[in-house]
């Protein structure tokens, strides 16, 4: 009867499928993605606020085994750019590892206004998470605010969770967003006690090796040092350099008011060194790359971003930090060589955000600039709306170039959102220093292919962005709402990207590539599905296709 039924085409197909599952490779039949032989380990290195031209500007200052080795032996991308307008760290990390823009992954800024709670939300704060190994407040972290999965998540799923994924960075946002939802653990630094910590989103308890690493108290060792430049003061470049330049010297023991002020180490090059040491300890103790599936480790070097913010772009302090990071990267690459061999590790290096030229360069180039005060602009806007519509609480919040209107109050007064958004936009466009603005209504009804509006749209999320988005003219600073500090808003897109090691050749790729292409490229190299909402495309030059 069974033999007779084989002449039925449907039964025949079913029987052939059964034979296939019996005779051919088990992973395909078991439902797992058929992985090609890949590297033992993928290492993603993200250097905070790294301009594309830092490597070329400091080329003759670097040693041969750090940045130079990556460039001379790896594949370098000379025109990698972010698609969205305002550069901040959290959106950058989310974009690199999801392969999507903030319009999709939802991390529109480091912080944004939560209309439902009438409060500011951090990109990674999660009140349901608890501290593992650190202070209570700093442990409330998870990727729950991110809406898309990462390449690490896809690697875990494709291997039936046999691949292991870890992330390490001084900043919790960098560690959490690069690790994704399925990471075995994300590790960050606790300013309160100087320890590496995680959260209950990932772990139930602190591994013994982390406890041992923390017991060495490396932050104490470095805070007892004096930070002085590696080179003579005249060796550092800058438009204001002169014969009377004095080398910097920072005695942290004297600067710190209390021994527990571990946050002080963030704006020193030593935080990168501690991060590198912790990453190496993680590789050894978790035995990454020792299994039958490719593992992944993402490392965020946060010191450069902190030093840029505190001392300035192109400052001698920042240049010195890059020289020391060059040494850290050289040490790390040498460790990977000894532990795995270059051909068994895929390394990529990029940055979370681009950085504009400092004001001194704009002034020297006679590019006009100035200071924009959001507090003053919002105050005048409130007065204008009170005069036009009547007294009321028309504005809820301002953050990162976004004006959030009070939706409930506007609805109660039966005013069309498109009308008041347009009126706010036209009013703000009159301010000196504002280059333009775009409303939520315009962005939701149109698709922009290029130009500033397209970049604003790429960073716009309808549930999280403001009602009106403004952008400043080149060279203009924004005075912070919170601490009254001046901040140069960076609209630069250009960041570095180098792939090195497993299956890569020494080549230079000059065509324009998007940061959203990084995750799909890694996915193609590992023969796994790309993150579902990734909008980027694999870079064919790197794939040899």
Secondary structure, 3 states (H helix, E strand, C coil): CHHHHCCCHHHHHHHHHHHHHHHCCHHHHHCCCCCCCCCCEEEEEEECCCECCHHHHCHHHCCCCCHHHHHHHCEEEEEEECCCCCCCHHHHHHHHHHCCCHHHHCCCCCEEEECCCCEEEECCECCCCCEECCCCHHHCECCCCCCCCCHHHHHHHHCCCCCCEEEEECCHHHHHHHHCCCCCEEEEEECCCCEEEEECCCCCCCCHHHHHHHHCCHHHHHHCCEEECCCCHHHCCCCCCCCCCCCCEEEHHHHCCCCCCHHHHHHCCHHHHHHHHHHHHHHHHCCCCCCCCCEEEEEEECHHHHHHHHHCCCCHHHHHHHHHHHHHHHHHHHHHHHHCCHHHEEEEEECCCCCCCCHHHHHHCCCCCEEEEHHHHHHHHHHHHHHHHCCCCCEEEEECCEEEECHHHHHHCCCCHHHHHHHHHHHHCCCCCEEEEEEHHHHHHCCCCCHHHHHHHHCCCCCCCCCEEEEECCCEEEECCCCCCEEECCCCCEEEEEEEECCCCCEEECCCEECCHHHHHHHHHHCCCCCCCCCCCCCHHHHCC
